[in-house]
Amino acid sequence: MAKHQLSKSTYDRLKAEFDDLTTRGRIDVANKIERARELGDLKENGDYHAAKDEQGHMEGRIRQIESILEDAEVVSPAPDGVVGLGSIVAIVYEGDSDSDAESYLIGHVEEKPDTKDVSVMSPSSPLGSALLGAKEGDMVSYEAPNGTLKVKVLSTKSQK
């Protein structure tokens, strides 16, 4: 099994970002470094140090994306009504009102929910793994550091 399970849209977005950073991004940073070198003394050259920092951050992101893409599996979303990878699930903790519901996108940390009021939850987290396969209306329990907690699945749908 692949280490990184991604939706098709996330895989495509990461591939495009990788291609952009390894081409245009590297050229832009190299040009910034070259322009900063022309300003003189490198010891006290803030532009030079800022460009080198930018280069370091960009190279780190390139390595991170490369690592994800090397071991990625594109997964199909779960059908509506069943919690799976790519599902947006609304849950409420036992004893809470339905108006206290929280919404999560079950997936890789690189997934981007369509709406801002939805957080990403790893399918390998205790709650995420307990939710996989659950259907609307199911009560699911999972082990938390302070004991067993129960949540009710209010709704689930695939992110398109």
C-alpha positions in Angstrom: 0.0 0.0 0.0 1.3 3.5 -0.8 2.3 5.7 2.0 0.4 8.7 0.7 -3.2 8.3 -0.5 -4.3 11.4 -2.4 -7.3 12.5 -4.4 -6.8 13.0 -8.1 -7.1 16.8 -7.7 -4.5 16.9 -4.9 -2.1 14.7 -6.9 -2.5 17.0 -9.9 -2.1 20.2 -7.8 1.1 18.8 -6.1 2.6 17.7 -9.5 1.9 21.2 -10.9 3.5 22.9 -7.9 6.5 20.6 -8.1 6.9 21.3 -11.8 6.6 25.1 -11.2 9.1 25.1 -8.3 11.7 23.0 -10.1 11.6 25.3 -13.2 10.3 28.8 -12.8 10.9 28.9 -9.0 14.5 27.9 -9.2 15.2 30.4 -12.0 13.5 33.2 -10.1 15.4 32.6 -6.9 18.7 32.3 -8.8 18.0 35.7 -10.4 17.3 37.2 -7.0 20.5 35.8 -5.6 22.5 37.2 -8.6 20.9 40.6 -8.3 21.7 40.7 -4.6 25.3 39.7 -5.2 25.7 42.7 -7.4 24.9 44.9 -4.5 28.3 44.2 -2.9 29.5 42.9 0.5 27.6 39.6 1.2 28.2 39.7 4.9 25.8 42.7 5.4 23.6 42.2 2.4 20.0 41.7 3.6 18.7 41.0 0.0 21.3 38.3 -0.5 20.4 36.6 2.8 16.7 36.9 2.2 17.1 35.3 -1.3 19.2 32.5 0.1 16.5 31.9 2.8 13.8 31.8 0.1 15.9 29.3 -1.8 16.3 27.1 1.2 12.5 27.1 1.9 11.7 26.4 -1.7 14.2 23.5 -1.9 12.7 22.0 1.3 9.2 22.2 -0.2 10.5 20.6 -3.5 11.9 17.7 -1.5 8.7 17.4 0.5 6.5 17.2 -2.6 8.9 14.9 -4.3 8.7 12.5 -1.4 4.9 12.5 -1.4 4.7 12.0 -5.2 7.2 9.2 -5.2 5.0 7.1 -2.9 1.5 8.3 -3.8 -1.6 6.4 -4.6 -4.6 8.2 -6.2 -7.7 6.9 -4.5 -11.4 7.2 -5.6 -13.7 9.0 -3.2 -16.1 6.9 -1.1 -19.7 6.9 -2.1 -22.1 9.5 -0.5 -23.4 8.2 2.8 -20.2 6.2 3.7 -17.2 7.7 5.4 -14.0 7.1 3.4 -11.0 8.9 2.0 -12.1 12.2 0.4 -15.3 12.3 2.5 -16.5 15.4 4.2 -18.1 14.2 7.5 -20.1 16.1 10.0 -19.9 14.6 13.5 -21.1 15.5 17.0 -19.8 14.2 20.3 -22.1 12.1 22.4 -24.1 14.4 24.7 -23.7 17.5 22.5 -26.4 19.1 20.4 -26.4 18.7 16.7 -25.8 22.4 16.4 -22.3 21.7 17.8 -21.3 19.6 14.8 -17.8 19.7 13.5 -16.9 19.0 9.8 -13.8 17.2 8.6 -12.4 16.1 5.3 -10.9 12.7 5.8 -7.6 12.6 3.9 -3.9 13.5 3.5 -2.6 16.7 5.1 -2.1 18.1 1.6 -5.8 17.8 0.7 -7.6 21.2 0.5 -11.2 21.3 1.5 -13.6 23.1 -0.8 -14.8 25.3 2.1 -13.0 27.1 4.9 -15.1 25.7 7.7 -13.9 22.2 7.1 -10.6 20.9 8.6 -8.5 18.0 7.3 -8.4 14.8 9.5 -5.9 12.0 8.9 -7.5 8.6 8.2 -4.7 7.2 10.4 -5.7 9.3 13.5 -7.7 7.5 16.2 -10.9 9.3 15.3 -10.2 9.2 11.5 -9.6 5.5 11.5 -12.7 4.9 13.6 -14.9 6.9 11.2 -13.8 5.0 8.1 -16.7 2.9 6.8 -19.2 4.5 9.1 -22.6 5.6 7.7 -24.8 8.5 8.4 -26.5 8.0 11.8 -23.8 5.6 13.1 -22.3 6.0 16.6 -18.5 5.5 16.5 -16.2 5.2 19.5 -12.5 5.6 19.6 -9.7 5.7 22.2 -8.5 9.2 23.3 -5.9 9.9 25.9 -8.6 10.6 28.5 -10.7 7.5 27.7 -13.2 6.3 25.1 -15.1 8.9 23.3 -18.2 8.5 21.1 -19.3 10.5 18.1 -22.4 10.4 15.9 -22.0 10.7 12.1 -24.6 13.3 11.1 -23.7 13.4 7.4 -21.1 12.4 5.0 -20.5 13.3 1.3 -17.7 13.0 -1.2 -15.8 16.1 -2.0 -16.1 16.5 -5.7 
